[in-house]
């Protein structure tokens, strides 16, 4: 049996216009949607406030690589956002591979009978749930945290 670190984690799906936020219970059994944050100058502060509100132990930011595992413009954007969150929070921040999380989120919403238009406001939250659940599953199966740490710059 591998060792799973107990504690609430936030999953963050970074987009150009919106940031989806999800959280898990302390036992890491279930990831659930929290909210969609507008991507503006207050987005990092809102994410860190949510981390405080839910007493998170860690923040997991989705890293959107292409299907070949290569970086894209979105990857650089997510890395920048993760670094800003790391600088604004005392919590550990990790980047986790989120290939297909948004695709999976759209498929799940479509399967539940929602149109793309009616899903727009929540698809980011669902993508955050998908990436967080994948990260929890990785840690449970390997005993190691998913992804790679974002190191805070010394003040």
N, C-alpha and C positions, 0 to 999 in steps of 0.2 A: 504494500500500500504506500503510495507516494504521499509526501507531506504537502498539504495545501495550507497556505497562509490564510488565517481567518481575518475577515474584515471587509468593509464596504469598499467597492471600487467604482469609479465613474468611467464610463466609456464615452469617448468624444468622436463624432464624425464631423470632420471639418469640410465645409463647402464654401464656395465663393460668396453666397448670399446668406446662408444659414449654417448654424452649428447644431447638430443633434446631440442630445445628452441622454445617457441611460445610466442606471445604477444597478448594483446587485445587492442582495441581502448579505449579511455578514458571513454566512456559510457558503456563499458563492453558488447557491443552487439555481437561482433564477435572475436573469437580467431583465429589467423593466424600463420602459421609457420614462423620462423625467420631463424634459421640455425641449423646445426648439428655440435657440437663441439667435437673434438677428446678428449677422456678422457686421459689426460696427466697432467703433472705438471702445465700447463698453463690453464687448464679448468676452475678453479674457477675464475681466473683473467679475462678470456674471458666472463664468465657469468656476472660478476660485471660490466665489460665494456659495455656489451649489456644493462644492467639495466640503466646505466648512459646515453647511447646513446638514448634510448627510453624514458628517464625521467620517469622510472617506480616508482610507489609508494610502490610496494610490490613484493616479489618473492615467488612463490608457487612451492614447490618441491614435486613431486609425491612420495608417500610412498607405496611401493609395498608389500601389505599384501597378504597372501594366501586366498583362498576362505572362510576359516573359520575365517578370521580376525586375523590370527596369524602372528607373525614376522618370517621372513626368513633371509638367509644370505644377500639377496638383500635389505631387509629392513634396516639392520644395515649399509650397504654401503650407502644407500640413506640418512640415518640419519647423517652419518659422512660427506657426501658431503654438506648437508644442513647446518651443523654446521660450516663447512669451509667457505661457502658462507656468513653466518651470521657474522662470524668473520671478513671477508674481506669487508663487505658492511655496510653502515649505515642504510640500508633499513630493514624493517621488513621481516622476512622469515617465511613462514608457511609450515608445512607438511600436504599434503592432500592425502586422501585415493585414490589410483589410480588403484584399482582392475579392471582388464579388459581393461585398457586404451590401452595397447599394443595389446591385442587381438582385440579390436575394431578397432585399427589403421590398423592392418593386414587385417581385414575383409573389411574395407572401401577401402583400396588399391586394394585388390583382386576384389571387386565389380566394381572398376573403370577400370579393365582389366590389371592391372599391375601384373607381376610375383613377387614371393617372392624375387628372385635375383635382379630384377630391382627396388624393393622397399627398399632394404636394406639401401641405403643412406638417405632416407627420412622418414622411419618408425618411427624413434625417434622423429622427428619434429611433425609428425602426432599424435603420442602418447602424446606429450606435448600439442598439440592443444586440444585433447580429455580431458585430465585431467584439463586443464585451463578452458575449456568450462563448464565442470561439476562443478568446483569450483565457477564460475560466476553464474551458475544456482542456486546453493545452496544459495549463498549470496542473490540473487534476491528473492528467495522464502522464506527465513527465516529472512532476514535483518541482519544476522550475518556472519562474514567472515568464509569461509570454513577452515577446518583443525585446527591444533594446532600450536601455535607460537614456534619458535626455539629461545631460549633466548641466546643473545650474552654474552660471558664471559666478565666480567669486565677487562679492560686493566691493 
